[in-house]
Amino acid sequence: MELFELITARSVPDAVKSQASSATAQNGADVRFIAGGTNLIDYMKLNVERPKQVVDINGLPLDRIETTEGGGLKIGALARNADVANDATVKDQFAVLSQAILAGASPQLRNMATTAGNLLQKTRCVYFRDTATACNKREPGSGCSAIGGYNRMLAILGTSEHCIATNPSDQNVALMALDATIHIEGTKGQRAVPIEQFYVLPGTTPNRETVLEPGDLITHVTLPKLPSGTKGVYLKLRDRASYEFALASAAIVMKHGSGGRIEYVRVAMGGVGTRPWRSLEAEKALLGKPATPASFRAAAESALHGARPQSQNGFKVELAKRCLVHAMAQASQNA
Amino acid sequence: MATDDKDQQEPTSSLGRLSRRSFLTQVSAAGMATAAAAVTPLATSAVAEPQTSAPPVAQAIPGSVAVKLKVNGEVHAIRIDPRSTLLDTLRETIHLTGTKKGCDHGQCGACTVHINGRRVNSCLTFAAMQQNTEITTIEGIGQAGSLHPMQAAFVEHDGYQCGYCTSGQIMSAVAMVKESWGAEDHDVKEAMSGNICRCGAYPNIVAAVQAVRKMA
Protein backbone atom coordinates (compact mmCIF):
# COMPACT_ATOMS: atom_id res chain seq x y z
CA MET A 1 0.00 0.00 0.00
CA GLU A 2 1.29 3.45 -0.83
CA LEU A 3 1.43 6.23 1.72
CA PHE A 4 -1.55 8.57 1.87
CA GLU A 5 -2.79 11.42 3.99
CA LEU A 6 -5.90 10.68 6.04
CA ILE A 7 -8.28 13.64 6.25
CA THR A 8 -11.45 13.83 8.30
CA ALA A 9 -14.39 15.59 6.61
CA ARG A 10 -16.30 17.87 9.01
CA SER A 11 -19.23 18.60 6.71
CA VAL A 12 -20.64 17.61 3.32
CA PRO A 13 -19.28 20.78 1.59
CA ASP A 14 -15.95 20.11 3.30
CA ALA A 15 -15.91 16.59 1.81
CA VAL A 16 -16.90 17.84 -1.65
CA LYS A 17 -14.10 20.41 -1.56
CA SER A 18 -11.55 17.80 -0.47
CA GLN A 19 -12.28 15.53 -3.42
CA ALA A 20 -12.77 18.25 -6.04
CA SER A 21 -9.01 18.50 -6.63
CA SER A 22 -8.83 14.87 -7.78
CA ALA A 23 -8.22 14.43 -11.51
CA THR A 24 -11.01 11.87 -11.64
CA ALA A 25 -13.70 10.37 -9.43
CA GLN A 26 -13.37 7.06 -11.28
CA ASN A 27 -10.75 4.27 -11.04
CA GLY A 28 -7.37 5.56 -9.94
CA ALA A 29 -8.64 8.73 -8.23
CA ASP A 30 -6.02 10.76 -6.33
CA VAL A 31 -8.52 11.53 -3.58
CA ARG A 32 -10.91 8.91 -2.25
CA PHE A 33 -13.78 9.11 0.20
CA ILE A 34 -13.71 6.30 2.75
CA ALA A 35 -16.76 5.04 4.61
CA GLY A 36 -16.93 1.31 5.45
CA GLY A 37 -13.58 0.77 3.76
CA THR A 38 -14.31 -2.87 2.96
CA ASN A 39 -13.82 -2.44 -0.78
CA LEU A 40 -11.37 0.47 -0.89
CA ILE A 41 -8.86 -0.90 1.64
CA ASP A 42 -8.95 -4.29 -0.09
CA TYR A 43 -7.98 -2.61 -3.36
CA MET A 44 -5.44 -0.30 -1.70
CA LYS A 45 -3.68 -3.37 -0.29
CA LEU A 46 -3.48 -4.74 -3.83
CA ASN A 47 -2.19 -1.38 -5.16
CA VAL A 48 -5.16 -1.26 -7.53
CA GLU A 49 -6.24 1.93 -5.76
CA ARG A 50 -3.43 4.32 -4.84
CA PRO A 51 -5.02 7.52 -3.52
CA LYS A 52 -2.75 10.27 -2.19
CA GLN A 53 -5.47 11.48 0.12
CA VAL A 54 -8.21 9.50 1.82
CA VAL A 55 -11.14 11.52 3.17
CA ASP A 56 -12.92 9.88 6.11
CA ILE A 57 -16.63 10.75 5.80
CA ASN A 58 -17.88 8.55 8.65
CA GLY A 59 -18.54 11.57 10.86
CA LEU A 60 -21.06 13.10 8.44
CA PRO A 61 -24.76 12.93 9.38
CA LEU A 62 -25.76 10.72 6.45
CA ASP A 63 -26.72 7.46 8.11
CA ARG A 64 -30.48 7.86 8.60
CA ILE A 65 -33.20 5.67 7.09
CA GLU A 66 -36.44 7.66 6.92
CA THR A 67 -39.82 7.40 5.24
CA THR A 68 -40.62 10.30 2.93
CA GLU A 69 -43.85 12.27 2.69
CA GLY A 70 -45.05 10.40 -0.36
CA GLY A 71 -44.62 7.03 1.34
CA GLY A 72 -41.23 6.36 -0.16
CA LEU A 73 -37.93 5.83 1.59
CA LYS A 74 -34.78 7.92 2.02
CA ILE A 75 -31.63 5.95 2.81
CA GLY A 76 -28.55 7.86 3.92
CA ALA A 77 -25.30 7.23 2.06
CA LEU A 78 -23.67 6.06 5.29
CA ALA A 79 -26.50 3.75 6.39
CA ARG A 80 -24.76 0.42 6.94
CA ASN A 81 -25.88 -2.51 4.81
CA ALA A 82 -26.86 -4.49 7.94
CA ASP A 83 -29.00 -1.62 9.22
CA VAL A 84 -30.79 -1.19 5.89
CA ALA A 85 -31.42 -4.94 5.55
CA ASN A 86 -32.85 -5.17 9.07
CA ASP A 87 -34.85 -1.92 8.97
CA ALA A 88 -38.53 -2.63 9.70
CA THR A 89 -39.81 -0.44 6.84
CA VAL A 90 -37.37 -1.93 4.34
CA LYS A 91 -38.33 -5.48 5.35
CA ASP A 92 -42.02 -4.66 5.18
CA GLN A 93 -42.31 -2.45 2.09
CA PHE A 94 -39.09 -2.95 0.10
CA ALA A 95 -38.37 -6.57 0.98
CA VAL A 96 -36.42 -7.22 -2.23
CA LEU A 97 -33.74 -4.80 -0.97
CA SER A 98 -33.45 -6.53 2.38
CA GLN A 99 -33.24 -9.94 0.70
CA ALA A 100 -30.59 -8.74 -1.76
CA ILE A 101 -28.36 -7.19 0.89
CA LEU A 102 -28.60 -10.28 3.11
CA ALA A 103 -27.62 -12.44 0.13
CA GLY A 104 -24.29 -10.62 -0.16
CA ALA A 105 -21.02 -10.61 1.78
CA SER A 106 -20.85 -11.66 5.45
CA PRO A 107 -22.43 -10.24 8.62
CA GLN A 108 -19.13 -8.55 9.52
CA LEU A 109 -18.84 -6.88 6.11
CA ARG A 110 -22.51 -5.83 6.14
CA ASN A 111 -21.92 -4.17 9.53
CA MET A 112 -19.20 -2.04 7.92
CA ALA A 113 -20.26 -1.50 4.30
CA THR A 114 -22.48 1.46 3.48
CA THR A 115 -25.28 2.13 1.01
CA ALA A 116 -23.22 4.49 -1.16
CA GLY A 117 -20.10 2.36 -0.85
CA ASN A 118 -22.05 -0.60 -2.15
CA LEU A 119 -23.34 1.52 -5.05
CA LEU A 120 -19.68 2.04 -6.02
CA GLN A 121 -18.57 -1.53 -5.37
CA LYS A 122 -15.79 -2.57 -7.75
CA THR A 123 -15.78 -5.64 -9.94
CA ARG A 124 -14.18 -8.84 -8.65
CA CYS A 125 -12.67 -9.65 -12.06
CA VAL A 126 -9.36 -11.34 -11.17
CA TYR A 127 -7.46 -9.31 -13.76
CA PHE A 128 -8.71 -6.01 -12.33
CA ARG A 129 -7.38 -7.20 -8.96
CA ASP A 130 -3.98 -8.28 -10.28
CA THR A 131 -1.69 -5.38 -11.24
CA ALA A 132 0.64 -7.78 -13.07
CA THR A 133 -1.97 -8.33 -15.81
CA ALA A 134 -3.49 -6.15 -18.51
CA CYS A 135 -6.84 -4.54 -17.63
CA ASN A 136 -8.47 -1.63 -19.43
CA LYS A 137 -10.60 -0.82 -16.41
CA ARG A 138 -7.57 -0.44 -14.15
CA GLU A 139 -5.08 0.80 -16.74
CA PRO A 140 -6.79 2.23 -19.84
CA GLY A 141 -5.28 0.96 -23.08
CA SER A 142 -3.45 -2.00 -21.53
CA GLY A 143 -5.89 -4.57 -22.93
CA CYS A 144 -8.34 -7.07 -21.46
CA SER A 145 -6.89 -10.29 -20.08
CA ALA A 146 -10.33 -11.67 -19.30
CA ILE A 147 -11.42 -12.00 -22.93
CA GLY A 148 -10.05 -15.44 -23.75
CA GLY A 149 -8.81 -15.80 -20.17
CA TYR A 150 -10.49 -16.86 -16.95
CA ASN A 151 -13.97 -15.44 -17.49
CA ARG A 152 -16.32 -17.98 -15.91
CA MET A 153 -17.68 -15.39 -13.44
CA LEU A 154 -17.80 -12.48 -15.87
CA ALA A 155 -20.50 -10.63 -17.77
CA ILE A 156 -22.60 -11.70 -20.75
CA LEU A 157 -24.62 -8.48 -21.07
CA GLY A 158 -23.35 -4.96 -21.72
CA THR A 159 -19.83 -6.07 -22.55
CA SER A 160 -17.47 -4.48 -25.07
CA GLU A 161 -14.29 -5.67 -26.72
CA HIS A 162 -12.47 -3.66 -24.04
CA CYS A 163 -14.09 -5.02 -20.88
CA ILE A 164 -16.33 -7.86 -19.71
CA ALA A 165 -16.13 -7.26 -15.93
CA THR A 166 -19.25 -7.98 -13.90
CA ASN A 167 -20.78 -5.56 -11.43
CA PRO A 168 -20.73 -7.74 -8.29
CA SER A 169 -23.34 -6.01 -6.12
CA ASP A 170 -26.59 -7.54 -4.91
CA GLN A 171 -27.92 -4.33 -3.34
CA ASN A 172 -27.71 -2.46 -6.63
CA VAL A 173 -29.79 -5.05 -8.48
CA ALA A 174 -32.61 -4.54 -5.99
CA LEU A 175 -32.23 -0.76 -6.22
CA MET A 176 -32.63 -1.08 -10.01
CA ALA A 177 -35.91 -2.95 -9.51
CA LEU A 178 -37.06 -0.29 -7.03
CA ASP A 179 -36.46 2.70 -9.35
CA ALA A 180 -33.97 4.24 -6.93
CA THR A 181 -32.70 7.79 -7.34
CA ILE A 182 -29.12 8.64 -6.36
CA HIS A 183 -28.72 12.06 -4.72
CA ILE A 184 -25.36 13.71 -5.18
CA GLU A 185 -23.76 16.86 -3.83
CA GLY A 186 -20.98 18.21 -6.03
CA THR A 187 -19.03 21.34 -6.80
CA LYS A 188 -22.04 22.76 -8.68
CA GLY A 189 -24.60 21.93 -6.02
CA GLN A 190 -27.03 19.07 -5.58
CA ARG A 191 -28.46 16.83 -8.24
CA ALA A 192 -30.54 13.67 -8.46
CA VAL A 193 -29.72 10.88 -10.91
CA PRO A 194 -32.07 7.95 -11.60
CA ILE A 195 -30.13 4.71 -11.02
CA GLU A 196 -30.81 3.76 -14.65
CA GLN A 197 -28.56 6.65 -15.67
CA PHE A 198 -26.04 6.35 -12.84
CA TYR A 199 -23.99 3.46 -14.28
CA VAL A 200 -22.38 3.71 -17.70
CA LEU A 201 -21.54 0.83 -20.02
CA PRO A 202 -17.81 0.04 -20.44
CA GLY A 203 -17.65 0.80 -24.17
CA THR A 204 -14.19 2.12 -25.01
CA THR A 205 -13.66 3.62 -21.53
CA PRO A 206 -14.23 0.84 -18.96
CA ASN A 207 -12.29 2.86 -16.39
CA ARG A 208 -15.37 5.10 -16.20
CA GLU A 209 -18.18 3.26 -14.39
CA THR A 210 -20.57 5.96 -13.20
CA VAL A 211 -21.53 9.56 -13.92
CA LEU A 212 -19.63 10.78 -10.84
CA GLU A 213 -17.27 13.73 -11.32
CA PRO A 214 -14.51 14.97 -8.98
CA GLY A 215 -16.05 16.35 -5.80
CA ASP A 216 -19.28 14.39 -6.16
CA LEU A 217 -20.43 12.91 -2.87
CA ILE A 218 -23.46 10.63 -2.79
CA THR A 219 -25.56 11.88 0.13
CA HIS A 220 -28.58 9.58 -0.01
CA VAL A 221 -30.75 7.28 -2.09
CA THR A 222 -34.51 7.61 -2.40
CA LEU A 223 -37.06 4.96 -3.31
CA PRO A 224 -40.57 5.83 -4.51
CA LYS A 225 -43.56 4.20 -2.85
CA LEU A 226 -44.47 0.92 -4.52
CA PRO A 227 -48.04 0.31 -5.72
CA SER A 228 -49.91 -1.57 -3.01
CA GLY A 229 -50.04 -5.31 -3.52
CA THR A 230 -46.64 -5.66 -5.15
CA LYS A 231 -44.35 -8.47 -4.10
CA GLY A 232 -40.57 -8.38 -4.33
CA VAL A 233 -38.24 -11.37 -4.65
CA TYR A 234 -34.44 -11.57 -4.86
CA LEU A 235 -33.03 -14.89 -6.01
CA LYS A 236 -29.27 -15.43 -6.12
CA LEU A 237 -27.54 -18.44 -7.68
CA ARG A 238 -23.90 -19.04 -6.77
CA ASP A 239 -21.21 -21.68 -6.33
CA ARG A 240 -21.60 -21.77 -2.53
CA ALA A 241 -24.77 -21.46 -0.47
CA SER A 242 -23.45 -18.39 1.32
CA TYR A 243 -20.77 -15.70 1.20
CA GLU A 244 -20.18 -15.87 -2.55
CA PHE A 245 -20.79 -13.59 -5.52
CA ALA A 246 -23.65 -14.32 -7.89
CA LEU A 247 -23.30 -16.35 -11.06
CA ALA A 248 -26.76 -15.02 -11.82
CA SER A 249 -29.35 -13.25 -9.71
CA ALA A 250 -32.77 -11.73 -10.25
CA ALA A 251 -34.70 -8.97 -8.51
CA ILE A 252 -38.38 -9.04 -9.40
CA VAL A 253 -41.08 -6.64 -8.21
CA MET A 254 -44.50 -7.69 -9.45
CA LYS A 255 -48.20 -7.08 -9.02
CA HIS A 256 -51.01 -8.88 -10.79
CA GLY A 257 -54.67 -8.02 -10.78
CA SER A 258 -57.63 -10.17 -9.86
CA GLY A 259 -57.76 -11.55 -13.39
CA GLY A 260 -54.20 -12.82 -13.03
CA ARG A 261 -52.74 -10.35 -15.50
CA ILE A 262 -49.53 -8.57 -14.57
CA GLU A 263 -50.21 -4.89 -13.82
CA TYR A 264 -46.81 -3.78 -12.57
CA VAL A 265 -43.39 -5.35 -12.96
CA ARG A 266 -39.70 -4.56 -12.60
CA VAL A 267 -37.01 -7.00 -13.71
CA ALA A 268 -33.34 -6.61 -12.80
CA MET A 269 -30.41 -9.01 -12.93
CA GLY A 270 -27.06 -9.39 -11.17
CA GLY A 271 -23.95 -11.42 -11.92
CA VAL A 272 -24.50 -11.23 -15.66
CA GLY A 273 -24.09 -7.56 -16.59
CA THR A 274 -21.27 -5.04 -16.69
CA ARG A 275 -23.58 -2.90 -14.61
CA PRO A 276 -26.61 -3.77 -12.45
CA TRP A 277 -28.88 -4.89 -15.27
CA ARG A 278 -32.47 -3.83 -15.69
CA SER A 279 -34.39 -5.57 -18.46
CA LEU A 280 -37.00 -3.30 -19.99
CA GLU A 281 -37.51 -6.02 -22.63
CA ALA A 282 -38.59 -8.55 -20.01
CA GLU A 283 -40.86 -5.99 -18.35
CA LYS A 284 -42.51 -5.22 -21.70
CA ALA A 285 -42.97 -8.92 -22.35
CA LEU A 286 -44.72 -9.41 -19.00
CA LEU A 287 -46.94 -6.35 -18.70
CA GLY A 288 -50.61 -7.22 -19.30
CA LYS A 289 -49.80 -10.92 -19.70
CA PRO A 290 -51.09 -13.69 -17.44
CA ALA A 291 -48.70 -14.65 -14.63
CA THR A 292 -47.92 -18.08 -16.02
CA PRO A 293 -44.72 -20.12 -16.57
CA ALA A 294 -45.06 -19.54 -20.33
CA SER A 295 -45.11 -15.75 -19.84
CA PHE A 296 -42.12 -15.93 -17.50
CA ARG A 297 -40.10 -18.06 -19.91
CA ALA A 298 -40.88 -15.71 -22.81
CA ALA A 299 -39.81 -12.72 -20.71
CA ALA A 300 -36.60 -14.47 -19.67
CA GLU A 301 -35.81 -15.25 -23.31
CA SER A 302 -36.18 -11.58 -24.21
CA ALA A 303 -34.06 -10.50 -21.21
CA LEU A 304 -31.11 -12.60 -22.42
CA HIS A 305 -31.70 -11.97 -26.11
CA GLY A 306 -28.57 -9.84 -26.51
CA ALA A 307 -26.32 -12.03 -24.36
CA ARG A 308 -22.76 -12.48 -25.61
CA PRO A 309 -21.09 -15.26 -23.65
CA GLN A 310 -17.32 -15.67 -23.43
CA SER A 311 -15.20 -18.84 -23.60
CA GLN A 312 -16.11 -20.07 -20.10
CA ASN A 313 -19.45 -18.51 -19.16
CA GLY A 314 -21.88 -19.78 -21.78
CA PHE A 315 -23.75 -21.61 -19.01
CA LYS A 316 -24.82 -18.25 -17.60
CA VAL A 317 -27.30 -17.64 -20.43
CA GLU A 318 -29.55 -20.55 -19.48
CA LEU A 319 -28.79 -20.16 -15.76
CA ALA A 320 -29.94 -16.52 -15.83
CA LYS A 321 -33.13 -17.45 -17.70
CA ARG A 322 -34.03 -20.13 -15.17
CA CYS A 323 -33.15 -17.75 -12.34
CA LEU A 324 -35.56 -15.17 -13.78
CA VAL A 325 -38.36 -17.71 -14.33
CA HIS A 326 -38.02 -19.05 -10.80
CA ALA A 327 -37.96 -15.57 -9.24
CA MET A 328 -40.92 -14.41 -11.34
CA ALA A 329 -42.92 -17.45 -10.23
CA GLN A 330 -42.15 -16.65 -6.59
CA ALA A 331 -43.04 -12.99 -7.05
CA SER A 332 -46.34 -13.88 -8.70
CA GLN A 333 -47.53 -15.80 -5.66
CA ASN A 334 -49.59 -13.71 -3.29
CA ALA A 335 -47.68 -12.56 -0.24
CA MET B 1 9.07 -10.34 17.39
CA ALA B 2 8.70 -7.82 20.16
CA THR B 3 7.53 -8.66 23.60
CA ASP B 4 6.30 -6.74 26.58
CA ASP B 5 5.16 -7.26 30.12
CA LYS B 6 1.86 -8.71 29.09
CA ASP B 7 3.58 -11.64 27.46
CA GLN B 8 5.18 -12.51 30.78
CA GLN B 9 1.96 -12.13 32.73
CA GLU B 10 -0.42 -13.98 30.48
CA PRO B 11 -2.17 -17.07 31.79
CA THR B 12 -0.36 -20.35 31.67
CA SER B 13 -1.77 -23.33 29.86
CA SER B 14 -2.73 -26.59 31.46
CA LEU B 15 0.54 -28.04 30.22
CA GLY B 16 2.68 -26.08 32.63
CA ARG B 17 3.96 -22.65 33.46
CA LEU B 18 4.75 -21.68 29.91
CA SER B 19 1.92 -20.41 27.73
CA ARG B 20 1.82 -21.24 24.05
CA ARG B 21 2.59 -17.64 23.10
CA SER B 22 5.49 -17.30 25.52
CA PHE B 23 6.95 -20.55 24.27
CA LEU B 24 6.69 -19.55 20.64
CA THR B 25 8.04 -16.09 21.40
CA GLN B 26 11.12 -17.47 23.12
CA VAL B 27 11.80 -20.05 20.44
CA SER B 28 11.48 -17.62 17.58
CA ALA B 29 12.59 -14.31 19.08
CA ALA B 30 16.10 -14.40 17.69
CA GLY B 31 14.98 -15.08 14.16
CA MET B 32 12.01 -12.80 14.21
CA ALA B 33 13.68 -9.77 15.74
CA THR B 34 15.15 -8.81 12.41
CA ALA B 35 11.95 -9.37 10.48
CA ALA B 36 9.85 -6.53 11.87
CA ALA B 37 7.14 -5.42 9.48
CA ALA B 38 7.82 -2.27 7.51
CA VAL B 39 4.35 -0.82 7.87
CA THR B 40 4.18 -0.96 11.65
CA PRO B 41 7.65 -0.63 13.12
CA LEU B 42 8.27 -2.70 16.19
CA ALA B 43 10.68 -2.41 19.03
CA THR B 44 13.44 -4.88 18.37
CA SER B 45 14.23 -5.94 21.90
CA ALA B 46 14.59 -9.68 22.25
CA VAL B 47 12.73 -11.66 24.82
CA ALA B 48 15.75 -11.78 27.11
CA GLU B 49 15.28 -8.06 27.72
CA PRO B 50 11.58 -7.53 28.33
CA GLN B 51 10.69 -3.97 27.50
CA THR B 52 9.56 -2.04 30.52
CA SER B 53 9.74 1.52 29.18
CA ALA B 54 7.12 3.46 27.19
CA PRO B 55 5.41 1.69 24.30
CA PRO B 56 7.33 1.73 21.02
CA VAL B 57 6.75 4.76 18.83
CA ALA B 58 7.14 5.31 15.12
CA GLN B 59 8.50 8.84 15.17
CA ALA B 60 11.14 7.95 12.63
CA ILE B 61 8.51 7.22 10.00
CA PRO B 62 7.50 10.31 7.99
CA GLY B 63 3.76 10.84 7.97
CA SER B 64 3.07 8.86 11.13
CA VAL B 65 0.01 10.00 13.03
CA ALA B 66 -0.85 10.18 16.72
CA VAL B 67 -4.01 8.28 17.56
CA LYS B 68 -5.88 7.28 20.68
CA LEU B 69 -7.63 3.94 20.60
CA LYS B 70 -9.93 2.63 23.30
CA VAL B 71 -9.47 -1.12 23.40
CA ASN B 72 -11.19 -3.31 26.00
CA GLY B 73 -11.86 -0.18 28.05
CA GLU B 74 -8.26 1.00 28.08
CA VAL B 75 -7.08 4.05 26.12
CA HIS B 76 -3.84 3.63 24.16
CA ALA B 77 -2.09 6.77 22.90
CA ILE B 78 0.17 5.63 20.08
CA ARG B 79 1.85 6.83 16.89
CA ILE B 80 1.19 4.76 13.81
CA ASP B 81 1.58 4.78 10.06
CA PRO B 82 -1.77 5.93 8.59
CA ARG B 83 -1.76 2.75 6.50
CA SER B 84 -1.98 0.60 9.62
CA THR B 85 -5.15 -1.39 9.75
CA LEU B 86 -6.88 -1.86 13.07
CA LEU B 87 -5.76 -5.50 12.93
CA ASP B 88 -2.07 -4.68 12.54
CA THR B 89 -2.26 -1.96 15.16
CA LEU B 90 -3.89 -4.27 17.70
CA ARG B 91 -1.31 -6.98 17.13
CA GLU B 92 1.91 -5.14 16.43
CA THR B 93 1.60 -1.86 18.32
CA ILE B 94 -0.75 -2.60 21.21
CA HIS B 95 0.44 -6.22 21.42
CA LEU B 96 -2.99 -7.77 21.68
CA THR B 97 -2.18 -10.80 19.59
CA GLY B 98 -5.36 -12.77 20.25
CA THR B 99 -6.87 -11.25 17.11
CA LYS B 100 -5.49 -13.22 14.16
CA LYS B 101 -4.49 -12.28 10.62
CA GLY B 102 -5.72 -14.82 8.10
CA CYS B 103 -6.39 -13.54 4.59
CA ASP B 104 -6.03 -9.80 5.37
CA HIS B 105 -8.78 -9.11 2.76
CA GLY B 106 -12.04 -9.63 4.64
CA GLN B 107 -12.60 -13.13 3.37
CA CYS B 108 -11.82 -15.35 6.37
CA GLY B 109 -13.06 -13.61 9.54
CA ALA B 110 -10.02 -14.52 11.69
CA CYS B 111 -9.56 -10.83 12.51
CA THR B 112 -13.11 -10.30 13.79
CA VAL B 113 -13.41 -7.77 16.63
CA HIS B 114 -16.28 -5.65 17.94
CA ILE B 115 -16.55 -1.93 17.24
CA ASN B 116 -19.25 -0.37 19.39
CA GLY B 117 -20.58 -3.87 20.00
CA ARG B 118 -20.85 -4.82 16.32
CA ARG B 119 -18.69 -7.50 14.74
CA VAL B 120 -16.38 -6.26 11.98
CA ASN B 121 -13.27 -7.36 10.05
CA SER B 122 -10.41 -5.45 11.67
CA CYS B 123 -8.24 -5.99 8.56
CA LEU B 124 -10.51 -3.71 6.50
CA THR B 125 -10.49 -0.54 8.55
CA PHE B 126 -7.68 1.88 9.26
CA ALA B 127 -6.90 2.20 12.97
CA ALA B 128 -6.80 6.00 12.63
CA MET B 129 -10.50 5.91 11.67
CA GLN B 130 -11.49 4.23 14.94
CA GLN B 131 -10.47 6.90 17.45
CA ASN B 132 -13.90 7.56 18.90
CA THR B 133 -15.11 4.01 19.11
CA GLU B 134 -15.16 1.24 21.68
CA ILE B 135 -13.06 -1.63 20.40
CA THR B 136 -13.36 -5.07 21.97
CA THR B 137 -11.01 -7.94 21.22
CA ILE B 138 -10.93 -11.56 22.38
CA GLU B 139 -8.78 -10.40 25.32
CA GLY B 140 -11.65 -8.19 26.47
CA ILE B 141 -14.44 -10.73 26.77
CA GLY B 142 -13.08 -13.27 29.25
CA GLN B 143 -10.07 -14.34 31.26
CA ALA B 144 -8.53 -17.65 32.21
CA GLY B 145 -10.60 -18.87 35.12
CA SER B 146 -13.58 -16.72 34.13
CA LEU B 147 -14.23 -17.55 30.50
CA HIS B 148 -16.98 -15.89 28.52
CA PRO B 149 -19.83 -18.41 28.11
CA MET B 150 -19.01 -18.62 24.40
CA GLN B 151 -15.37 -19.44 25.14
CA ALA B 152 -16.48 -22.10 27.62
CA ALA B 153 -18.90 -23.52 25.04
CA PHE B 154 -16.17 -23.77 22.40
CA VAL B 155 -14.06 -25.74 24.91
CA GLU B 156 -17.01 -27.90 25.92
CA HIS B 157 -18.02 -28.71 22.33
CA ASP B 158 -14.49 -28.93 20.91
CA GLY B 159 -15.21 -26.07 18.49
CA TYR B 160 -11.70 -25.98 17.00
CA GLN B 161 -8.76 -28.05 15.92
CA CYS B 162 -5.71 -25.86 15.15
CA GLY B 163 -7.32 -22.89 16.90
CA TYR B 164 -6.18 -20.17 14.49
CA CYS B 165 -9.68 -19.07 13.49
CA THR B 166 -11.07 -19.53 17.01
CA SER B 167 -10.78 -16.01 18.41
CA GLY B 168 -12.50 -14.67 15.30
CA GLN B 169 -15.15 -17.39 15.50
CA ILE B 170 -15.83 -16.58 19.16
CA MET B 171 -15.98 -12.79 18.61
CA SER B 172 -18.32 -13.35 15.70
CA ALA B 173 -20.48 -15.74 17.73
CA VAL B 174 -20.67 -13.43 20.76
CA ALA B 175 -22.06 -10.65 18.53
CA MET B 176 -24.26 -13.03 16.55
CA VAL B 177 -26.28 -14.20 19.55
CA LYS B 178 -27.40 -10.57 20.08
CA GLU B 179 -28.50 -10.19 16.43
CA SER B 180 -31.80 -11.34 15.00
CA TRP B 181 -31.41 -14.78 13.45
CA GLY B 182 -33.62 -17.84 13.23
CA ALA B 183 -33.34 -20.62 15.79
CA GLU B 184 -32.14 -23.47 13.57
CA ASP B 185 -28.66 -24.84 12.91
CA HIS B 186 -28.83 -23.63 9.31
CA ASP B 187 -29.47 -20.10 10.61
CA VAL B 188 -26.29 -20.32 12.69
CA LYS B 189 -24.36 -21.54 9.64
CA GLU B 190 -25.55 -18.54 7.61
CA ALA B 191 -24.88 -16.14 10.51
CA MET B 192 -21.36 -17.53 10.93
CA SER B 193 -20.57 -17.73 7.20
CA GLY B 194 -18.06 -14.87 7.47
CA ASN B 195 -15.75 -17.05 9.57
CA ILE B 196 -13.85 -19.75 7.75
CA CYS B 197 -12.44 -22.81 9.57
CA ARG B 198 -10.08 -24.74 7.32
CA CYS B 199 -9.87 -27.59 9.83
CA GLY B 200 -13.59 -28.05 9.32
CA ALA B 201 -14.75 -27.84 12.93
CA TYR B 202 -18.05 -26.37 11.74
CA PRO B 203 -20.45 -28.92 13.32
CA ASN B 204 -18.85 -28.39 16.73
CA ILE B 205 -18.84 -24.60 16.28
CA VAL B 206 -22.55 -24.71 15.51
CA ALA B 207 -23.10 -26.88 18.59
CA ALA B 208 -21.19 -24.41 20.77
CA VAL B 209 -23.12 -21.42 19.45
CA GLN B 210 -26.46 -23.19 19.86
CA ALA B 211 -25.57 -24.19 23.43
CA VAL B 212 -24.98 -20.54 24.33
CA ARG B 213 -28.16 -19.41 22.56
CA LYS B 214 -30.19 -21.94 24.55
CA MET B 215 -28.72 -20.58 27.79
CA ALA B 216 -30.11 -17.12 27.08
Interface residues (C-beta under 8 A of the other chain):
Chain A: M1 L3 F4 E5 L6 I34 G36 G37 T38 I41 D42 K45 V54 D56 N58 A82 N86 A105 S106 P107 Q108 L109 N111 M112 S242 Y243
Chain B: V39 G63 V65 D81 P82 R83 T85 D104 H105 G106 G109 T112 R118 R119 V120 N121 C123 L124 T125 F126 A128 M129 S172 A175 M176 E179 S180 K189 E190 A191 S193 G194 N195
